[in-house]
Amino acid sequence: MRSFLQTQGWLDFQKSIGRKTWRFDNGKIRANIIRHDIPFGKNYLYIPHGPEISLGEIQSGLKNEVDNFLKYLKDLGKENKSIFVKMEPVDDVVTEVIYRKGLKHSKKSIQPTKTVIVDLNLPEETLLSKMHHKTRYNIRLAEKRGLKLEEREDIKTFWKLLKKTAKNDNFSTHNCEYYEKLIKFFSNDKEFKTKMVFEMSEGRGLAGAILLAFGDTVYYLHGAMDREYKSWMAPYLMHWEIIKWAKAQGYRYYDFWGIDAKRWPGVTRFKLGFGGQQVEYPGSFDMPVSKIWYLIYKIVRKIF
């Protein structure tokens, strides 16, 4: 399954928010490359959910193709004075190929290495039966409150909810402008669809989500809730209504986009409660460009 992070549309969005980008595509190996600036005037190059390698297109000379690609990345890194190149492939075969080239497995991943995916091809009754019994109970509880799912572009409300959620659940956020641009950038796109939804009660948003639809999948990219109304269980009903909406629209999968039992235990339990399949990606791999700065970078990350 192709990742939306490796599309031209996503690369264009990254460019629109001020990041330098490149696209490598020789018909056999493809990669979106995004420069991430970090403190002290340094940066690293990042390939999200890639590279993609079409092994069927490479009849022979796989070693040369991969070597040429890695040389391109190394040269690009030197031109940009990058510390390293970070790759996060989703294909095990691609991972094996690049790992043989001496790339270092990194504990620091940008994208989640695990997620939960709900199969929307199943009947609603089956989807409900696969959920944890507490999840079903909380959905019914929220329904009794009379909550309703609404699509509305209300960045201020979402940002207010997100800041509180991020602080409570210990995760970082983008700035407010990022979410606004994410919604607006793909508003007229044929390949992508983005939407912001809220679980509402008498005009008040109790939980919100930013969704992205690509191919046969709807992704839950960002979410937040009002903890003053935690007992109302709004996020449970919100996701159940999103699932039903996505199913009615003909999508095949709903991707909760990231779990981590150590970093986000509460969020992970919540997402697992919907009974989807756990999927694990190979992880993150670094190719140092400047060995000295890469060593310094790793030491600083351990300290902070």
Backbone hydrogen bonds in HBPLUS format (Angstrom, degrees):
<---DONOR---> <-ACCEPTOR-->    atom                        ^
c    i                          cat <-CA-CA->   ^        H-A-AA   ^      H-
h    n   atom  resd res      DA  || num        DHA   H-A  angle D-A-AA Bond
n    s   type  num  typ     dist DA aas  dist angle  dist       angle   num
A0006-GLN N   A0003-SER O   3.05 MM   3  5.61 165.2  2.07 114.7 119.4     1
A0007-THR N   A0004-PHE O   3.26 MM   3  5.35 151.9  2.34 114.8 111.9     2
A0011-LEU N   A0007-THR O   3.23 MM   4  6.51 154.3  2.30 141.8 149.0     3
A0012-ASP N   A0008-GLN O   2.86 MM   4  6.11 155.0  1.92 151.2 157.9     4
A0013-PHE N   A0009-GLY O   3.02 MM   4  6.30 148.5  2.12 142.1 150.6     5
A0014-GLN N   A0010-TRP O   2.99 MM   4  6.29 158.0  2.04 147.2 152.5     6
A0015-LYS N   A0011-LEU O   3.00 MM   4  6.30 151.4  2.08 145.6 153.6     7
A0016-SER N   A0012-ASP O   2.97 MM   4  6.21 144.4  2.10 140.5 150.3     8
A0016-SER N   A0013-PHE O   3.01 MM   3  4.94 117.3  2.41  92.4 108.4     9
A0017-ILE N   A0013-PHE O   3.21 MM   4  6.58 130.2  2.48 144.3 156.1    10
A0017-ILE N   A0014-GLN O   3.30 MM   3  5.41 141.6  2.46  96.8 106.8    11
A0019-ARG N   A0014-GLN O   3.17 MM   5  5.71 158.2  2.22 153.4 148.7    12
A0018-GLY N   A0015-LYS O   3.07 MM   3  5.28 158.6  2.11 110.6 113.0    13
A0035-ARG N   A0020-LYS O   2.91 MM  15  5.41 169.7  1.92 165.6 164.9    14
A0022-TRP N   A0033-ILE O   2.86 MM  11  5.04 147.5  1.97 146.0 151.9    15
A0033-ILE N   A0022-TRP O   2.89 MM  11  5.04 163.5  1.92 159.7 155.6    16
A0024-PHE N   A0031-ALA O   2.96 MM   7  5.13 172.7  1.96 154.6 155.0    17
A0031-ALA N   A0024-PHE O   2.82 MM   7  5.13 147.3  1.93 149.0 151.3    18
A0026-ASN N   A0029-ILE O   3.30 MM   3  5.90 156.1  2.36 150.7 155.4    19
A0054-SER N   A0028-LYS O   2.80 MM  26  5.15 170.1  1.81 159.0 162.3    20
A0030-ARG N   A0052-GLU O   2.87 MM  22  5.18 162.5  1.90 151.9 157.4    21
A0052-GLU N   A0030-ARG O   2.88 MM  22  5.18 171.0  1.89 158.3 161.4    22
A0034-ILE N   A0046-TYR O   2.87 MM  12  5.07 162.4  1.90 143.2 149.2    23
A0046-TYR N   A0034-ILE O   2.76 MM  12  5.07 153.5  1.83 140.7 150.0    24
A0036-HIS N   A0044-TYR O   2.87 MM   8  5.47 174.3  1.87 174.4 173.5    25
A0044-TYR N   A0036-HIS O   2.99 MM   8  5.47 150.7  2.08 143.6 152.4    26
A0038-ILE N   A0042-LYS O   2.81 MM   4  5.34 178.4  1.81 140.6 141.1    27
A0042-LYS N   A0039-PRO O   3.44 MM   3  6.01 163.5  2.47 110.9 115.2    28
A0083-ILE N   A0043-ASN O   2.89 MM  40  6.21 165.5  1.91 166.0 165.2    29
A0045-LEU N   A0084-PHE O   3.06 MM  39  6.50 157.7  2.12 154.4 158.1    30
A0086-LYS N   A0045-LEU O   2.70 MM  41  6.12 165.5  1.72 166.9 168.4    31
A0047-ILE N   A0086-LYS O   2.77 MM  39  6.14 154.5  1.84 163.1 171.6    32
A0088-GLU N   A0047-ILE O   3.12 MM  41  6.33 148.7  2.22 174.9 169.3    33
A0057-GLU N   A0054-SER O   2.96 MM   3  5.44 143.4  2.09 111.2 121.4    34
A0058-ILE N   A0055-LEU O   3.18 MM   3  5.18 145.3  2.30  97.6 107.8    35
A0065-GLU N   A0061-GLY O   3.10 MM   4  6.38 160.0  2.14 153.5 159.0    36
A0066-VAL N   A0062-LEU O   2.96 MM   4  6.19 167.7  1.97 160.3 162.6    37
A0067-ASP N   A0063-LYS O   2.87 MM   4  6.00 160.2  1.91 148.5 155.1    38
A0068-ASN N   A0064-ASN O   2.89 MM   4  6.00 158.5  1.93 147.6 153.1    39
A0069-PHE N   A0065-GLU O   3.06 MM   4  6.27 151.9  2.14 142.1 149.8    40
A0070-LEU N   A0066-VAL O   2.91 MM   4  6.16 164.1  1.93 156.4 159.9    41
A0071-LYS N   A0067-ASP O   2.91 MM   4  6.09 149.8  2.00 144.6 153.4    42
A0072-TYR N   A0068-ASN O   2.97 MM   4  6.18 152.0  2.05 141.7 149.0    43
A0073-LEU N   A0069-PHE O   3.02 MM   4  6.38 155.4  2.08 147.6 153.9    44
A0074-LYS N   A0070-LEU O   2.88 MM   4  6.10 158.0  1.93 146.4 152.6    45
A0075-ASP N   A0071-LYS O   2.86 MM   4  6.04 163.8  1.88 152.3 156.5    46
A0076-LEU N   A0072-TYR O   2.88 MM   4  6.04 156.7  1.94 146.3 153.4    47
A0077-GLY N   A0073-LEU O   2.81 MM   4  5.98 152.1  1.89 146.0 154.0    48
A0078-LYS N   A0074-LYS O   2.95 MM   4  6.25 151.7  2.04 145.5 152.9    49
A0079-GLU N   A0075-ASP O   2.96 MM   4  6.22 157.1  2.01 148.6 154.7    50
A0080-ASN N   A0076-LEU O   3.10 MM   4  6.30 146.8  2.22 142.2 150.4    51
A0082-SER N   A0077-GLY O   2.79 MM   5  4.85 169.4  1.80 148.6 149.8    52
A0081-LYS N   A0078-LYS O   3.17 MM   3  4.85 157.4  2.22  97.0 103.7    53
A0289-VAL N   A0083-ILE O   2.89 MM 206  5.37 169.4  1.90 132.5 132.3    54
A0290-SER N   A0083-ILE O   3.12 MM 207  5.17 168.2  2.13 133.0 133.2    55
A0085-VAL N   A0287-MET O   2.92 MM 202  5.06 151.9  2.00 129.7 138.7    56
A0287-MET N   A0085-VAL O   2.79 MM 202  5.06 155.3  1.85 147.4 155.9    57
A0087-MET N   A0285-PHE O   2.78 MM 198  5.20 167.0  1.79 156.4 161.0    58
A0285-PHE N   A0087-MET O   2.82 MM 198  5.20 157.3  1.87 156.7 163.5    59
A0095-THR N   A0091-ASP O   3.02 MM   4  6.33 158.2  2.07 150.3 156.9    60
A0096-GLU N   A0092-ASP O   2.94 MM   4  6.19 155.5  2.00 146.1 151.9    61
A0097-VAL N   A0093-VAL O   3.04 MM   4  6.33 154.1  2.11 146.2 153.0    62
A0098-ILE N   A0094-VAL O   3.02 MM   4  6.33 167.3  2.03 160.0 161.3    63
A0099-TYR N   A0095-THR O   2.87 MM   4  5.88 151.2  1.95 148.5 157.4    64
A0100-ARG N   A0096-GLU O   3.20 MM   4  6.28 147.2  2.31 140.6 146.9    65
A0101-LYS N   A0098-ILE O   3.02 MM   3  5.18 145.1  2.14 100.1 110.9    66
A0102-GLY N   A0099-TYR O   3.14 MM   3  5.58 156.2  2.20 116.4 117.0    67
A0104-LYS N   A0286-ASP O   2.91 MM 182  5.12 156.4  1.97 159.8 152.6    68
A0286-ASP N   A0104-LYS O   2.71 MM 182  5.12 165.3  1.73 153.0 153.5    69
A0106-SER N   A0284-SER O   2.81 MM 178  5.28 174.7  1.82 139.0 140.5    70
A0281-TYR N   A0113-THR O   2.72 MM 168  5.06 167.0  1.73 152.2 156.9    71
A0259-ILE N   A0114-LYS O   2.91 MM 145  5.51 141.9  2.06 129.1 131.4    72
A0115-THR N   A0279-VAL O   2.88 MM 164  5.34 150.4  1.97 151.1 159.9    73
A0279-VAL N   A0115-THR O   2.93 MM 164  5.34 164.3  1.95 144.3 147.7    74
A0256-PHE N   A0116-VAL O   2.88 MM 140  5.43 174.8  1.88 172.7 171.1    75
A0117-ILE N   A0277-GLN O   2.90 MM 160  5.22 163.8  1.93 143.5 147.1    76
A0277-GLN N   A0117-ILE O   2.83 MM 160  5.22 155.7  1.89 148.6 140.3    77
A0118-VAL N   A0254-TYR O   2.83 MM 136  5.05 166.2  1.85 147.7 148.7    78
A0254-TYR N   A0118-VAL O   2.99 MM 136  5.05 150.6  2.08 141.0 148.9    79
A0122-LEU N   A0119-ASP O   3.48 MM   3  6.22 169.9  2.49 114.7 117.5    80
A0120-LEU N   A0252-ARG O   2.78 MM 132  4.91 149.2  1.87 136.4 139.8    81
A0126-THR N   A0123-PRO O   3.02 MM   3  5.27 121.2  2.38 102.4 116.8    82
A0127-LEU N   A0123-PRO O   2.97 MM   4  6.32 158.9  2.01 155.6 162.2    83
A0128-LEU N   A0124-GLU O   2.95 MM   4  6.18 160.1  1.99 152.4 157.0    84
A0129-SER N   A0125-GLU O   3.01 MM   4  6.19 151.3  2.10 138.7 146.9    85
A0130-LYS N   A0126-THR O   3.03 MM   4  6.24 137.7  2.21 146.9 156.9    86
A0131-MET N   A0128-LEU O   3.17 MM   3  5.38 151.0  2.26 103.4 111.9    87
A0132-HIS N   A0273-GLY O   2.82 MM 141  4.90 162.9  1.85 139.8 144.8    88
A0135-THR N   A0132-HIS O   2.91 MM   3  5.24 126.9  2.20 106.0 120.4    89
A0136-ARG N   A0132-HIS O   3.16 MM   4  6.63 158.0  2.21 157.3 162.9    90
A0137-TYR N   A0133-HIS O   3.01 MM   4  6.20 158.1  2.05 142.8 149.3    91
A0138-ASN N   A0134-LYS O   2.90 MM   4  6.06 157.5  1.95 143.9 149.4    92
A0139-ILE N   A0135-THR O   2.98 MM   4  6.22 148.0  2.09 147.6 156.3    93
A0140-ARG N   A0136-ARG O   3.09 MM   4  6.38 163.2  2.12 151.7 155.3    94
A0141-LEU N   A0137-TYR O   2.93 MM   4  6.18 150.6  2.02 144.9 154.0    95
A0142-ALA N   A0138-ASN O   3.00 MM   4  6.18 156.8  2.06 143.6 148.4    96
A0143-GLU N   A0139-ILE O   2.96 MM   4  6.23 152.2  2.04 147.4 155.7    97
A0144-LYS N   A0140-ARG O   3.05 MM   4  6.31 149.4  2.14 145.7 152.7    98
A0145-ARG N   A0142-ALA O   3.05 MM   3  5.10 135.6  2.26  96.6 109.3    99
A0146-GLY N   A0143-GLU O   2.98 MM   3  5.31 156.5  2.03 107.7 115.3   100
A0148-LYS N   A0200-MET O   3.11 MM  52  5.24 156.5  2.17 138.2 145.5   101
A0200-MET N   A0148-LYS O   2.73 MM  52  5.24 175.3  1.73 154.3 152.7   102
A0150-GLU N   A0198-PHE O   2.86 MM  48  5.39 162.4  1.89 157.8 163.9   103
A0198-PHE N   A0150-GLU O   2.80 MM  48  5.39 156.8  1.85 156.1 164.0   104
A0152-ARG N   A0196-MET O   3.06 MM  44  5.93 145.1  2.19 143.1 153.8   105
A0158-PHE N   A0154-ASP O   3.12 MM   4  6.37 167.8  2.13 154.9 158.7   106
A0159-TRP N   A0155-ILE O   2.80 MM   4  5.91 165.7  1.82 156.6 160.6   107
A0160-LYS N   A0156-LYS O   3.02 MM   4  6.14 154.3  2.09 143.5 150.4   108
A0161-LEU N   A0157-THR O   3.04 MM   4  6.29 159.6  2.08 150.7 155.5   109
A0162-LEU N   A0158-PHE O   2.78 MM   4  5.96 156.4  1.83 151.2 159.0   110
A0163-LYS N   A0159-TRP O   3.03 MM   4  6.15 162.1  2.06 150.2 152.6   111
A0165-THR N   A0161-LEU O   3.02 MM   4  6.26 158.9  2.07 149.7 156.3   112
A0166-ALA N   A0162-LEU O   2.80 MM   4  5.91 165.8  1.82 158.2 161.5   113
A0167-LYS N   A0163-LYS O   3.20 MM   4  6.30 157.5  2.26 141.0 146.4   114
A0168-ASN N   A0164-LYS O   3.12 MM   4  6.31 157.7  2.17 145.6 151.5   115
A0169-ASP N   A0165-THR O   2.84 MM   4  5.96 162.9  1.87 156.6 161.3   116
A0170-ASN N   A0166-ALA O   2.86 MM   4  5.53 112.0  2.33 136.3 147.6   117
A0171-PHE N   A0166-ALA O   3.15 MM   5  5.05 157.9  2.20 132.0 138.7   118
A0178-TYR N   A0175-ASN O   3.08 MM   3  5.58 135.9  2.28 109.8 120.8   119
A0180-GLU N   A0176-CYS O   3.35 MM   4  6.69 157.9  2.40 149.2 155.5   120
A0181-LYS N   A0177-GLU O   2.90 MM   4  6.10 161.8  1.93 153.9 158.4   121
A0182-LEU N   A0178-TYR O   2.89 MM   4  6.09 150.9  1.98 146.5 155.4   122
A0183-ILE N   A0179-TYR O   3.16 MM   4  6.34 157.9  2.21 144.3 148.1   123
A0184-LYS N   A0180-GLU O   3.09 MM   4  6.29 167.4  2.10 149.3 153.0   124
A0185-PHE N   A0181-LYS O   2.75 MM   4  5.57 160.1  1.78 150.6 155.8   125
A0187-SER N   A0184-LYS O   3.19 MM   3  5.09 166.6  2.21 106.6 109.6   126
A0189-ASP N   A0186-PHE O   3.23 MM   3  4.88 170.3  2.24 103.1 105.2   127
A0193-LYS N   A0213-ALA O   3.07 MM  20  5.01 137.7  2.25 140.5 146.9   128
A0213-ALA N   A0193-LYS O   2.69 MM  20  5.01 164.6  1.72 153.6 159.2   129
A0195-LYS N   A0211-LEU O   3.08 MM  16  5.36 152.5  2.16 140.3 144.7   130
A0211-LEU N   A0195-LYS O   2.87 MM  16  5.36 172.4  1.88 167.1 168.4   131
A0197-VAL N   A0209-ALA O   2.96 MM  12  5.43 160.9  2.00 154.2 160.5   132
A0209-ALA N   A0197-VAL O   2.90 MM  12  5.43 148.7  2.00 153.4 157.5   133
A0199-GLU N   A0207-ALA O   2.80 MM   8  5.21 157.0  1.85 145.3 152.1   134
A0206-LEU N   A0199-GLU O   2.88 MM   7  5.72 165.9  1.90 169.2 170.0   135
A0201-SER N   A0204-ARG O   2.93 MM   3  5.22 148.6  2.03 140.0 150.2   136
A0204-ARG N   A0201-SER O   3.05 MM   3  5.22 158.5  2.10 109.3 116.1   137
A0226-ASP N   A0206-LEU O   2.81 MM  20  5.10 157.7  1.86 148.7 144.7   138
A0208-GLY N   A0224-ALA O   2.84 MM  16  5.32 162.2  1.87 144.4 147.8   139
A0224-ALA N   A0208-GLY O   2.99 MM  16  5.32 152.5  2.06 147.2 147.5   140
A0210-ILE N   A0222-HIS O   2.79 MM  12  5.13 158.1  1.84 147.6 150.9   141
A0221-LEU N   A0210-ILE O   3.07 MM  11  5.81 131.9  2.31 155.0 169.0   142
A0222-HIS N   A0210-ILE O   3.43 MM  12  5.13 163.3  2.46 136.2 139.0   143
A0212-LEU N   A0219-TYR O   3.00 MM   7  5.13 154.6  2.06 141.3 148.9   144
A0219-TYR N   A0212-LEU O   2.73 MM   7  5.13 169.9  1.74 150.2 153.9   145
A0214-PHE N   A0217-THR O   2.98 MM   3  5.64 161.2  2.01 166.8 171.2   146
A0217-THR N   A0214-PHE O   3.14 MM   3  5.64 166.5  2.16 131.2 134.2   147
A0252-ARG N   A0216-ASP O   2.80 MM  36  5.30 143.6  1.93 134.4 145.4   148
A0253-TYR N   A0216-ASP O   3.12 MM  37  6.45 149.9  2.21 155.5 158.9   149
A0218-VAL N   A0253-TYR O   2.98 MM  35  6.36 160.8  2.02 150.5 154.4   150
A0255-ASP N   A0218-VAL O   2.86 MM  37  6.17 162.1  1.89 158.9 164.9   151
A0220-TYR N   A0255-ASP O   2.90 MM  35  6.18 162.8  1.93 177.1 174.1   152
A0229-TYR N   A0226-ASP O   3.06 MM   3  5.76 157.2  2.12 115.5 122.1   153
A0230-LYS N   A0227-ARG O   3.25 MM   3  4.63 155.7  2.32 103.5  99.5   154
A0232-TRP N   A0229-TYR O   2.92 MM   3  5.49 159.5  1.96 118.5 125.4   155
A0233-MET N   A0230-LYS O   3.15 MM   3  5.80 168.2  2.16 120.2 123.8   156
A0236-TYR N   A0233-MET O   3.24 MM   3  5.70 131.0  2.49 109.7 121.0   157
A0238-MET N   A0234-ALA O   2.90 MM   4  6.04 160.1  1.94 156.7 163.5   158
A0239-HIS N   A0235-PRO O   3.07 MM   4  6.20 164.4  2.09 147.5 149.2   159
A0240-TRP N   A0236-TYR O   3.17 MM   4  6.37 155.9  2.23 143.8 150.9   160
A0241-GLU N   A0237-LEU O   2.88 MM   4  6.05 158.2  1.92 154.2 159.5   161
A0242-ILE N   A0238-MET O   2.91 MM   4  6.14 146.2  2.03 142.9 153.1   162
A0243-ILE N   A0239-HIS O   2.86 MM   4  6.02 160.0  1.90 146.6 151.8   163
A0244-LYS N   A0240-TRP O   3.02 MM   4  6.28 158.7  2.06 144.0 149.4   164
A0245-TRP N   A0241-GLU O   2.93 MM   4  6.06 154.9  1.99 141.1 148.3   165
A0246-ALA N   A0242-ILE O   2.79 MM   4  6.01 170.0  1.80 158.9 161.1   166
A0247-LYS N   A0243-ILE O   2.95 MM   4  6.06 157.8  2.00 147.7 154.0   167
A0248-ALA N   A0244-LYS O   2.99 MM   4  6.14 155.6  2.05 143.3 149.7   168
A0249-GLN N   A0245-TRP O   2.96 MM   4  6.24 138.8  2.13 145.4 157.2   169
A0251-TYR N   A0246-ALA O   3.08 MM   5  5.53 153.8  2.15 164.0 156.5   170
A0250-GLY N   A0247-LYS O   3.12 MM   3  5.28 157.1  2.18 103.6 110.7   171
A0264-TRP N   A0260-ASP O   2.79 MM   4  5.46 158.0  1.83 153.4 161.1   172
A0268-THR N   A0264-TRP O   2.92 MM   4  5.97 157.3  1.97 154.6 161.8   173
A0269-ARG N   A0265-PRO O   2.98 MM   4  6.17 162.7  2.01 148.6 152.5   174
A0270-PHE N   A0266-GLY O   3.04 MM   4  6.23 158.8  2.09 146.6 152.7   175
A0271-LYS N   A0267-VAL O   3.00 MM   4  6.27 163.9  2.03 151.9 154.9   176
A0272-LEU N   A0268-THR O   2.93 MM   4  6.07 165.1  1.95 155.6 160.1   177
A0273-GLY N   A0269-ARG O   3.04 MM   4  6.10 134.4  2.26 139.9 150.9   178
A0273-GLY N   A0270-PHE O   3.22 MM   3  5.27 133.1  2.45  94.7 107.2   179
A0274-PHE N   A0271-LYS O   3.20 MM   3  5.84 166.5  2.22 115.3 119.2   180
A0275-GLY N   A0272-LEU O   3.08 MM   3  5.77 164.1  2.11 122.4 124.3   181
A0294-TYR N   A0290-SER O   2.85 MM   4  5.96 150.5  1.93 152.8 162.5   182
A0295-LEU N   A0291-LYS O   3.03 MM   4  6.17 152.6  2.11 141.6 147.6   183
A0296-ILE N   A0292-ILE O   3.06 MM   4  6.39 158.5  2.10 147.8 153.8   184
A0297-TYR N   A0293-TRP O   2.79 MM   4  5.96 157.7  1.83 145.9 152.5   185
A0298-LYS N   A0294-TYR O   3.01 MM   4  6.24 158.0  2.06 147.0 151.7   186
A0299-ILE N   A0295-LEU O   3.06 MM   4  6.31 156.7  2.12 147.6 154.0   187
A0300-VAL N   A0296-ILE O   2.93 MM   4  6.18 164.7  1.96 156.9 160.6   188
A0301-ARG N   A0297-TYR O   2.99 MM   4  6.21 157.0  2.05 148.3 154.7   189
A0302-LYS N   A0298-LYS O   3.09 MM   4  6.32 148.7  2.19 142.9 150.5   190
A0303-ILE N   A0299-ILE O   3.14 MM   4  6.43 149.9  2.23 146.2 154.2   191
A0304-PHE N   A0300-VAL O   2.93 MM   4  6.15 161.8  1.96 155.1 159.8   192
